[in-house]
């Protein structure tokens, strides 16, 4: 086992001196590395001796102090600076900080190359690995045995926490809590600073966003400071990853014990075991999800015809077969998804957004007019809302009110994404839910046909369009339109007028000339003149109820045929 004290006695690098931080003279050296990059802290590990010419911090006292502090916190063995390259003497502020934090600060004679020093020290240090390897192998076997016996994340976390003597949190890839283990003598308890609700975010967004996106490539734990109340808590974060795909994170709440080299190795081994657990859990969940998806697919397509089967399946999947239900469908259209060329990357990003949408739906479920069941299929979020049959029927306006509140929450929380929410009608039994699902889809289809910017619509808003488009051939619709409004449409096309829009607003505002004129930003008299011109072109009396009905139908057909 090579220490800083032993290093000072090696004859082949005679002349190396300790300048400050003699409290750490017994620090163990496991490996030697060169530090010439100020952003390298995330890549360092404990018991590492760092060699440097000092170039990166030669003119920056603040960085000099930060480096001493960071290396001490990582439990590096020490910092050795090659003299007379950029420093004739080591700055006093570095000496003061090294003494303060107990980090050995050494001076290397100019005549030694860094590569030669590395070779000499590594040769001397190699003997200590036998004992360390035996200890880490025992720990690996213990963790692997827990996984084989089906101990799960709770036993793995407990074993890991006991070994490194610090509280542990295991999170999923979205930083949601999977499991945590507390230690009774923790001076800053987890629950005093964090919300420890399973499957919910634990840390602040600022904290999680400070973690590099390429952390899976670092393959070591990195240090981050979590600010909570009056505390600054040192956290060590290790990705749970396989082939650069992140399945989650292990976070060490480092408030009890400074981590040793053995602890860091154990963390890396635990990361692999946790990754296997996450893969296994995902496989099981996917099987359950497939069964659940098959049920909902059959339910929403009306394939379940047996009332007994429906009752049993509803009980199994958490639905109330006696409730009245209606369906909401939400289409998600991420604007920047096309920038991702890789199909797998696109699907992963879409899944991430869809999961976030589902979470937001449940976050707003207290405002819903009934009990919510929510899940997603590709770019669609499907929301089933049920209520006891003894309660009043949910009106279209009540359903739309909840949909609009949901839409506002989505737009606020998830940027650069278009949302179309369609709402179907409520039915008195769950066997008819497939009708509401189809209606919600049709509302979205017609909404997208008339508006591409995202919005909320109930099927009743477009029921006339649905009836016309589904039951009458296009050639017949065209004929009806031309007979009633063909002359007006041709006049607009020839003279660039907007008489069709004027007529549409006339009916939209229930023939209230003042309101319609105000909506079009024109004078009331101008609007009246246009209406008279319309009567003249069509040779019709817009007060005749039969003629008014035909004109309104023709206007809707015009929108279906894009003759506006």
Order of alpha helices (4+ residues) and beta strands (2+ residues): alpha-beta-beta-beta-alpha-beta-alpha-beta-alpha-alpha-alpha-beta-beta-alpha-alpha-beta-beta-beta-alpha-alpha-beta-alpha-beta-beta-alpha-beta-alpha-beta-alpha-alpha-alpha-alpha-alpha-alpha
